[in-house]
């Protein structure tokens, strides 16, 4: 099967997202990014394609101002162990990676 055909075929089976759901996700993202801007935190990436949008931010000492974060993934990196931290705010998951223990 041709690659373009495979991509189209996989996309055809995905459940459509209603406009209202897209608008809800965008509202959540806007509120969360305004919060992050207020804390002078840097957004690296945004994923609006999940029921709870995900915002990846740069690691910073100010991240603790978001509240208690939980490590939900551990990976090996070139400089040792990496923890993927997560906190939920404004209907979004806000995540960042921390090097070390």
C-alpha positions in Angstrom: 0.0 0.0 0.0 1.3 3.4 -0.9 2.4 5.7 2.1 0.0 8.5 1.1 -2.9 5.9 0.9 -1.9 4.4 4.3 -2.0 7.9 5.9 -5.4 8.7 4.3 -6.7 5.3 5.3 -5.7 5.7 9.0 -7.1 9.2 9.1 -10.5 8.1 7.7 -11.0 5.8 10.8 -10.4 8.6 13.3 -13.5 9.9 15.0 -14.2 13.5 14.1 -13.8 16.2 16.7 -16.8 18.4 17.0 -16.3 22.2 16.5 -17.5 22.8 20.1 -14.8 20.4 21.4 -12.1 22.2 19.4 -13.3 25.6 20.8 -13.3 24.2 24.4 -9.7 22.9 24.0 -8.6 26.3 22.5 -10.2 28.1 25.5 -8.4 25.9 27.9 -5.1 26.4 26.1 -5.6 30.2 26.0 -6.3 30.3 29.8 -3.3 28.1 30.6 -0.9 30.0 28.4 -2.1 33.3 30.0 -1.3 31.7 33.4 2.1 30.6 32.1 2.8 34.1 30.7 1.9 35.6 34.1 4.6 33.3 35.7 7.1 34.1 32.9 7.3 30.4 32.0 8.3 29.5 28.4 6.0 27.3 26.3 7.9 24.8 24.1 5.1 22.9 22.5 1.3 22.6 22.5 -0.8 19.6 21.6 -4.5 20.4 21.2 -5.3 16.9 19.7 -6.0 15.3 23.0 -9.2 15.5 25.1 -7.0 17.3 27.8 -4.6 19.5 25.8 -0.9 19.2 26.7 1.5 22.1 27.0 5.2 21.4 27.3 7.2 24.1 29.1 10.8 24.8 29.7 12.1 23.7 33.1 12.5 26.6 35.5 12.6 27.2 39.3 9.3 29.1 38.7 7.6 25.8 37.7 6.9 25.2 41.4 4.5 28.1 41.3 2.1 25.9 39.3 1.6 23.8 42.4 2.4 20.2 43.2 3.7 18.3 40.1 3.9 14.6 39.7 6.5 12.5 37.9 4.6 10.2 35.5 7.4 9.0 33.3 11.0 8.1 33.7 13.4 7.9 30.8 17.1 7.5 30.3 18.8 10.4 28.7 22.4 11.3 27.6 23.0 12.9 30.9 21.3 10.4 33.2 17.7 9.8 34.3 15.0 12.2 33.1 11.6 12.6 34.9 8.6 13.9 33.0 6.7 16.1 35.4 3.0 17.0 35.1 0.5 19.3 36.7 -3.1 20.0 35.6 -4.2 23.6 35.3 -7.1 25.3 33.3 -8.2 22.0 31.8 -4.7 21.3 30.4 -1.8 19.1 31.3 1.3 21.1 31.7 4.5 19.1 31.4 8.3 19.5 31.6 11.4 17.3 31.9 13.8 17.3 34.8 17.3 15.9 34.6 18.7 13.9 37.6 17.6 11.6 40.4 
